[in-house]
Amino acid sequence: MFIVQVGALLIALIYYANAQTSVVAVNTTIPGSELSASGLRQLAAAVVPQSPVFHPSLRSQFSLNLLSAFPEDLEVSDYCVALLAIFGQRYSTYVNCLVSAARPVKVCQNCYGTYGNLMEIYKNISDQMGPGNVSCRDSLLRSDRLMLVFLLYSNMEDIWTASECNRCVSLRDHSLTNDTLYFMETLNQSLSCFEKYQKGNHSELCTECKATYRGLNELYSRMEKNHTLCIDIEDSMNMTRILWSKDFNCSFPRAETVPVIAVSSFMLFLPIIFYLSSFLHSEQKKRKLIHPKRAKSNPSFINIQDKFS
């Protein structure tokens, strides 16, 4: 019985070795000139029959090209395919611009041109009609559950909105706003002053650059109240303040601290003023208080009282 089991095991090993040899012996390398539909069919015919699950007939007309072959009425038109290719190019250009403008943040001032181009091609896809009244909105934006083109554009639009670039950029005029240009000019004046005096004594820098830096802060405060700030201005102002306070160790009392100090001083002395006024008011009442005189004793009244007693 043991000999029979050993024999069966040897037969199984020999069969397995022959199967592996047949798979390895298949030439799956197809020259570049033969890498076509027929070449893919040869490769599929050579590999797939060895699968333990899928065993098609040797005469099967299996072709990988069938995976992308649909009726003409379901295919995307050449016009829409061309728009999709342009969208991909402009999308890639805008993403590359965002990455290069990540630090320091210059998303609005460096990438508004590429974002405008992306908006233009997406508008052509979603709204415009092509030759022969061909619309690409349904075929490219709504034809599947994922809606990939719409999702990609929405992500880029969310970045633009979160950056609040519309406050700094006029897409209609393809330029930065006047407020943004004026802030950049004022910022450059402060940075030039920093660069001029940073190699020497920082106390001199604090003195010489105080006026320009104060003007920059005041301009930033006005723009903040007017809602004309975008991420580029916010980041540049934060970096400038770090240079002024931490790197150069400069400071100056801000104008809004004066009212704060005045109110704090008043609140500090308010209890003292209250108790002092209360004390003076009570003393004044005591002075006005009239004490009644004691009645003198009358002898006749005393005699009458003695009689009754």
Backbone hydrogen bonds, N-H to C=O, Kabsch-Sander energy under -0.5 kcal/mol:
donor,donor_aa,acceptor,acceptor_aa,energy
5,Q,1,M,-1.8
6,V,2,F,-2.2
7,G,3,I,-2.2
8,A,4,V,-2.1
9,L,5,Q,-2.1
10,L,6,V,-2.1
11,I,7,G,-2.0
12,A,8,A,-2.0
13,L,9,L,-2.1
14,I,10,L,-2.2
15,Y,11,I,-2.1
16,Y,12,A,-2.2
17,A,13,L,-2.1
18,N,14,I,-2.0
19,A,15,Y,-1.9
20,Q,16,Y,-2.1
21,T,17,A,-2.0
22,S,18,N,-1.9
23,V,19,A,-1.5
24,V,20,Q,-2.4
25,A,21,T,-1.9
26,V,23,V,-1.0
28,T,26,V,-0.9
30,I,28,T,-0.6
34,E,31,P,-1.1
35,L,32,G,-1.1
36,S,34,E,-2.1
40,L,36,S,-2.7
41,R,37,A,-2.1
42,Q,38,S,-2.2
43,L,39,G,-2.3
44,A,40,L,-2.6
45,A,41,R,-2.6
46,A,42,Q,-1.8
47,V,43,L,-1.8
48,V,44,A,-2.3
50,Q,47,V,-1.4
51,S,48,V,-2.2
55,H,53,V,-0.6
60,S,57,S,-1.8
66,L,63,S,-1.2
67,L,64,L,-1.5
68,S,65,N,-1.4
69,A,66,L,-0.9
70,F,68,S,-0.7
74,L,71,P,-1.6
75,E,71,P,-0.8
75,E,72,E,-0.5
81,V,77,S,-2.2
82,A,78,D,-2.1
83,L,79,Y,-2.0
84,L,80,C,-2.5
85,A,81,V,-2.0
86,I,82,A,-2.1
87,F,83,L,-2.6
88,G,84,L,-2.2
89,Q,85,A,-2.0
90,R,86,I,-2.5
91,Y,87,F,-2.5
92,S,88,G,-2.2
93,T,89,Q,-2.1
94,Y,90,R,-2.3
95,V,91,Y,-2.4
96,N,92,S,-2.3
97,C,93,T,-1.8
98,L,94,Y,-2.3
99,V,95,V,-2.3
100,S,96,N,-2.0
101,A,97,C,-1.5
102,A,99,V,-1.3
106,K,101,A,-2.1
110,N,106,K,-1.8
111,C,107,V,-1.5
112,Y,108,C,-0.9
115,Y,111,C,-2.1
116,G,112,Y,-2.0
117,N,113,G,-1.8
118,L,114,T,-1.9
119,M,115,Y,-2.5
120,E,116,G,-2.0
121,I,117,N,-2.0
122,Y,118,L,-2.0
123,K,119,M,-2.2
124,N,120,E,-1.8
125,I,121,I,-1.8
126,S,122,Y,-2.5
127,D,123,K,-2.7
128,Q,123,K,-1.3
130,G,134,V,-3.9
133,N,130,G,-1.2
134,V,130,G,-0.5
135,S,133,N,-0.5
136,C,128,Q,-0.5
140,L,136,C,-2.1
141,L,137,R,-2.0
142,R,137,R,-0.8
142,R,138,D,-0.8
149,V,140,L,-0.6
151,L,147,M,-2.4
152,L,148,L,-2.8
153,Y,149,V,-2.2
154,S,150,F,-2.3
155,N,151,L,-1.9
156,M,152,L,-1.7
157,E,153,Y,-2.4
158,D,154,S,-2.2
159,I,155,N,-1.7
160,W,156,M,-2.0
161,T,157,E,-2.4
162,A,158,D,-2.8
163,S,159,I,-1.7
164,E,161,T,-1.2
165,C,160,W,-1.5
167,R,164,E,-1.4
168,C,165,C,-1.2
169,V,165,C,-2.0
170,S,175,S,-3.0
171,L,169,V,-0.7
174,H,170,S,-1.2
175,S,170,S,-1.6
177,T,168,C,-2.6
181,L,177,T,-2.2
182,Y,178,N,-2.3
183,F,179,D,-2.1
184,M,180,T,-2.4
185,E,181,L,-1.9
186,T,182,Y,-2.2
187,L,183,F,-2.8
188,N,184,M,-2.2
189,Q,185,E,-1.5
190,S,186,T,-1.7
191,L,187,L,-2.5
192,S,188,N,-2.3
193,C,189,Q,-1.8
194,F,190,S,-2.4
195,E,191,L,-2.4
196,K,192,S,-1.6
197,Y,193,C,-1.7
198,Q,194,F,-1.5
200,G,197,Y,-0.8
204,E,201,N,-0.7
205,L,201,N,-1.4
206,C,202,H,-2.5
207,T,203,S,-1.5
208,E,204,E,-2.9
209,C,205,L,-2.5
210,K,207,T,-0.5
213,Y,209,C,-2.2
214,R,210,K,-2.4
215,G,211,A,-2.3
216,L,212,T,-1.9
217,N,213,Y,-2.2
218,E,214,R,-2.4
219,L,215,G,-2.2
220,Y,216,L,-2.2
221,S,217,N,-2.3
222,R,218,E,-2.0
223,M,219,L,-2.3
224,E,220,Y,-2.1
225,K,221,S,-1.9
226,N,222,R,-1.9
227,H,224,E,-0.7
228,T,223,M,-2.4
231,I,163,S,-2.2
234,E,230,C,-2.3
235,D,231,I,-2.4
236,S,232,D,-2.1
237,M,233,I,-2.4
238,N,234,E,-2.2
239,M,235,D,-2.3
240,T,236,S,-2.0
241,R,237,M,-2.3
242,I,238,N,-1.9
243,L,239,M,-2.1
244,W,240,T,-2.3
245,S,241,R,-2.5
246,K,242,I,-2.0
247,D,242,I,-1.7
248,F,243,L,-2.3
250,C,244,W,-3.0
257,T,254,R,-1.6
258,V,255,A,-1.1
260,V,256,E,-0.9
261,I,257,T,-2.4
262,A,258,V,-2.2
263,V,259,P,-2.6
264,S,260,V,-2.4
265,S,261,I,-2.4
266,F,262,A,-2.1
267,M,263,V,-2.4
268,L,264,S,-1.7
269,F,265,S,-2.0
270,L,266,F,-1.0
273,I,269,F,-2.4
274,F,270,L,-2.4
275,Y,271,P,-2.6
276,L,272,I,-2.3
277,S,273,I,-2.4
278,S,274,F,-2.2
279,F,275,Y,-2.2
280,L,276,L,-2.3
281,H,277,S,-2.1
282,S,278,S,-2.1
283,E,279,F,-2.1
284,Q,280,L,-1.8
285,K,281,H,-1.5
286,K,282,S,-1.8
287,R,283,E,-1.6
288,K,284,Q,-1.2
289,L,285,K,-0.7
289,L,286,K,-0.8
291,H,289,L,-0.5
302,I,298,N,-1.6
303,N,299,P,-2.2
304,I,300,S,-2.2
305,Q,301,F,-1.7
306,D,302,I,-1.8
307,K,303,N,-1.9
308,F,304,I,-1.7
309,S,305,Q,-1.4
